[in-house]
Amino acid sequence: QAIVPPILDTVIPNAQGNIAVGIKHLVANNQIEQLTLLNVQSPKDMPPLLEPTNDRIEFDRHYYNVFVVGDDFDIKTDQPFRVRCDRALKEYTDESLKPIFLPLSDDSKIEHIKHLPCLFANENRHDGYTNEDQVMSFGYVRDIQPRREGIKVYPHVICLLRQQRLNEALFDLDLWGDNKCNEFNRMHWSIKKVDLIGELHEMGFQI
């Protein structure tokens, strides 16, 4: 049975500290493969989502991925999705970052990308904003497989965030656009030089 990721709303935490959050991986037959720990900052009184183990993933918090996909993809799942080649790290990504993460034919660059925190979003339902019930996913990439006509991305979803709250934080997250149109209105993949986890903490998300 698939795990339903929790929706995190913005709150003002009383205290800050370190915890380990256990994340269950699912394989094709829906059996649990392993538990992975993420070393992230959260309020001391926030319990782990799942029981931890000794496996760990360390985020490179200097950068983060933004994946925006169409409405036909369920953003709450770990199922793979496709990014068009002409929308992959070609727009909304600073030129100075492209040599760090391209070409995708370099396995070491893909391995680096797999250690970046990620936002996985469907396109905004409106121009520059969305409904309060629309959510996006926070997580990381399990694998990236370049193809001739697209890039297959395997996400892992940790939790869900209210998308409109991030529409209101374009400057903090270094996202292109304004309240009339922004990156969440266009299917693409970009990378930002921002500490996503730190910014989400400042916004009140208990990641």
N, C-alpha and C positions, 0 to 999 in steps of 0.2 A: 504494500500500500504506500503510495507516494506521501511524502511529508508536506504538509501545508505550511509554508513559511509564515512567520508572524509579521503583522503590520506594526511598524514602529511609528508612533506619533511623537511630535516634538514636545519635550518637557524640559523644565529647568532642573537639572540634577542637584542634589544637596551636597554630594561629595564626589571626588574623582579618585579612581584607582585602577589597578590592573586586574583583569580577570581573563580566563581562557574560555572561549566559547567553542563548544563541540559542535561539529557539523557532520551530519550523516550523508554519505555518498550513496547514490542509487545506481545500480547497474541495469542492464537491459531487462533482466528477469524480475526486476523490482525487489531484489534482495539487497540487504545492507552489505556494502563492500567494506567500509571502514569508517571510523570516526576521525575527523581532522580537527586540530586545534588552531585557532586563530589568535595570535597575540595582539590584542587591541585594548584600547583604553575604554573603560565604562564605569559608571557609578558603582561604588562598593556594595550597595544594597541590591544590585541587579543580579539575579541568579543566572547561571549558565543556561543556554537553551537546551543543551543535551549533556549527557555525561561525557567528560573529557577522556582522552587517551594520550599516549605518548607521541603520536604523529603530529607534526607541526607544519604550518606554512607561514613563512614570514613575508609580509607585504613590503614592497618597495613603495613607501608613502610619498616619494618625491613626485610621482605621476599617478594618473588614473585613466582608465578607459571609459569612453561613452559609446554605447551601442544603442541606436534607435532603429526599431524594426516596425513592420506594418502591423495592422490590427489583427491579421490572421494568425499571429503567433501569440501563444499564451505565455506572458512574461513571468508567470509564477512557477514555471516548470524548468527542469534541467535538460529539456530536449534541445538538440542542436538547431541552429538557424543559419541562414545564408546571408552574407554581405556581398553586394555587387563589387566587382574589382574597382570600378570607377568611383565608388563611394567609400573605399577603405583607405583611411589615412591620407586622403588627397584633399580634403576640405575641412575647415575648422581646426586644423592641426598646424601649429607654428612650424615654419620651415626649419627652424633650428632643431626641432625634435625628430624630424624624419630620418636623418642619418642614424639616430640612436635605435630606431625600431624597424627600419627598412634596410634591405629587402626581406620579405617574409620567407624567401628561400633559405635564409640563414637560420639554422635551428637555434642558435644561441640567442637570437633576437626574439624568436617565438618564446623561448624559455623565460626571457626577461618579461615579456608581456604577460605571461601566465602568473607573475608575481605582483601584478598591479591590481589594486582594488578596482571594481567595475560598477558602473550604472548600466542597467539593461532597461530600456523604456520602449513602450509603444509610442507612436506619434501622438502629440497633443490632439485632443478632440476639437479644439478651437484654435484660432490664430493667436499664438503667444500665451495661451493659458489653457487650462483644462478643468474638468469637473472635480469636485472634492473627493469623489469616490475612485478616481483613477490612481493606480499605484504603479510604481516602478520597482525594479529589483536592485538590491545591493548584493554583490558577491564577487566572484572571480572567474577566470577562464580556465577550464580544465584542459582544453586542447584547441589548437587552431590548425586547420588543414587547408592550405591553398589549393585551388583548382583553376583550370583555365578560364572558367566562366563565373567564378565567384570564390568566396572564402567560407568554409564551413567552420562555425564557431560552436564550441561545446561549453555552455555556461554552467556555473554552479550557484544557485540562489541561496543566500543566507537569510535575508529578511526583505520585507517590502517597505517602501517609503511613499508617503503621499506626494504624488508628482507635482501638484500645484505648489507645494512648499518649495520645491527646487526651481520651479518656474520663477519664483520670487527671489532667487538667490543667484542670478546669472553672474553678477559681478564677482561674488565670493568664489564661485566655482569656475570662473574664467570661461563661461559659455558665451557664444556669439548670440547677439540679438537683443530684443527688448520685449515689452509686453504686447507688441503687435505681431512679432514673428521671431522665433529663436530656434536653436538647434534641435529642440524636441519636436519641431514641426517637419523635420526632414529625415528620412531614413539614411543613416550613414554610420561610420565608425571613426571616432577621433580620439586622440590622446592629449591630455592636458598636463601641464607642469604645475600641479596643485596637490597639496596634502588633503585628499578627499575626506579621509577619516577625521582629521582635525577640524575641517570645516563643518562636517556633519555634527561633530560634538558641539561646536559653537552655536549651531542652529538648534540644538536641544535634542538631537537624535541619540538615543542610548545604544550605539553600535557596540 
